[in-house]
Amino acid sequence: MTEPTTPLTTTNSAVLQPGPLVSVSALAKSFGHHEVLRSIDFEVAPGSVTVLIGPSGSGKTTVLRSLNALDVADAGVVRIGEVEVDFAQRPVTKQQVATLRAQSGMVFQSHHLFPHLTVLENVTAGPVLAQRRDRSEVAREALELLRLVGLEEKADAYPYQLSGGQQQRVGIARALAIKPQLMLFDEPTSALDPELVGEVLMVMKNLAAQGWTMVVVTHEIRFAQQVADQVLFMDGGVIVERGTPDEVLTRPRTERARQFLHRILDPLD
């Protein structure tokens, strides 16, 4: 693996803003009769890392997708920077969805790269096609982002020529290319072979060190311990515990959190 570097030009400008960058209030979402989220409230400080943990089906991914408006919540208010959407005020318009979505870059479990485009073309597609930015300027920035994730030499390669870890790192560069205020990660290492997990987590640690504001859904407890500023433990569509990594991961207050962490950290016990 090429060691990722840390160019100063990618530092998140949102760290200069006062107050929370992200505010979520009374967020609720149901799919049919299944209530997935029940009155979720939390804030994310600029330049901080928030990690969401919890069992499958607890609502973690739906929270993330609601921040990006991939799932339109039934109720609640989401604010990112100066953009705010009250999902209880119907109808939620396409313009509201697009404006909220433009505030964040999303990295999914699977990389979802365009197979017919080179690595460089994958990274430049969003800024050029969606944001109508100058192609030559975007290409220069994209090469810098590829250097950040340790893949500058793969700019002309196609996705099938990359490992799973490399493809996910391209996915990170692609999300950064739109210059978002917030980076969202939905279990970005869950589909990778164990030996490839570290290279993706290292890139994410570098982003955190640069001051990028991040919300991460993951089962990588060690990553949460090392990088998170706050940890939210979810179960049954609610936030059961919240606090620092030491508070939630080392000294959980609830029996449910203790059971979950025991099973994650000692699966054979």
Secondary structure as UniProt FT lines:
FT   HELIX           8..10
FT   HELIX           13..16
FT   STRAND          22..31
FT   TURN            32..33
FT   STRAND          34..44
FT   TURN            46..47
FT   STRAND          49..53
FT   TURN            56..57
FT   HELIX           60..67
FT   TURN            68..69
FT   STRAND          75..80
FT   TURN            81..82
FT   STRAND          83..86
FT   TURN            87..88
FT   HELIX           94..101
FT   TURN            102..103
FT   STRAND          104..107
FT   TURN            115..116
FT   HELIX           119..125
FT   HELIX           126..130
FT   HELIX           135..148
FT   TURN            149..150
FT   HELIX           152..154
FT   TURN            155..156
FT   HELIX           159..161
FT   HELIX           164..177
FT   STRAND          182..186
FT   TURN            188..191
FT   HELIX           194..210
FT   STRAND          214..217
FT   HELIX           221..227
FT   STRAND          230..235
FT   TURN            236..237
FT   STRAND          238..243
FT   HELIX           246..250
FT   HELIX           255..265
FT   TURN            267..268
//
